[in-house]
Amino acid sequence: MSILEAPIARLDGTATTLGEITGGRPALLVNVASKCGLTPQYSGLEELQERFADRGFTVVGLPCNQFMGQEPGSAEEIQEFCSSTYGVTFPMTEKIEVNGDDRHEIYDELAGTPDEQGEAGDVQWNFEKFLLAADGTVISRFRPKVEPTDERIVDAIEAMLD
């Protein structure tokens, strides 16, 4: 089964698949949290969304509360925080787990992708980023401290859209 066929719900609870959320476009998948030191990365993620959406790209936020309980809110609280604080317009999913026995199947696939140092495995923290081609192929993995607007991410997106 393709990662794009993986069932997941939107933040509002509507059942869907990752492929329906991405709409057949390349995407940057990011496990997000509202109460993390890296939460200001929402600004950079929204900047990518605004810059590349018209060229057939989307960011997808996947809220996760596994790292020190930094995403404790309900779906409504997450939505309100993201839209009012950071003006988030990109799609968001239900809260999921990215590591451990209850890891969502999307992350079963993503965890096997090596980062720039060749290391695969568990997600290290909130705001780990995975660049996905339109066909669901995982292209790149960027660890949490790599800012969304880092030239490595922007260049990789540009290369996919050319």
C-alpha positions, 0 to 999 in steps of 0.5 A: 500500500502506498503511503498516500493510501494511509487512512487518517482524519483531518483535524476536524475529524473527517476521515480521509487519506494522506493522498486526499489531503495532499491532493496529488501534490508534492508535500512537506509533512511535519509533526507539529506542536503548539507548546514547543520551543520550535513552534515558531517554525509554523511561520516558516511552514506557512511561508512555504505554503504561501510561496509554493501552493500555486505551483502545486505544493502543500505543507501538511501538519500532523499534530503530535503530543508525544514529546513532553506533552507539547500538543495537549490541546483538543482539535478545536484548540489546535485549529484556533491556535494555529490560525490565530497565532500563525495564520496557518492555511495548510491542511492539518490532520488529527493528533497522531503518534509518530513513534512507538507501538501506536505509531501511525502507519504514515510514520512507519514509512517515514521513519525508514527514511534517512536524514542528511547524515544517513540516519533513519529511525524514530522521529527525534522531536517536534517539527521533523520534516519529510518531503514527499513527491506527488506519487508518495515517494519520500524524497528527503528528511530534515531534522527538527532544528532545520528551519522550514525556509532553510535553503536545503528545503527550499531548493528541494521543493524547487527541484520537485516543482521545476 
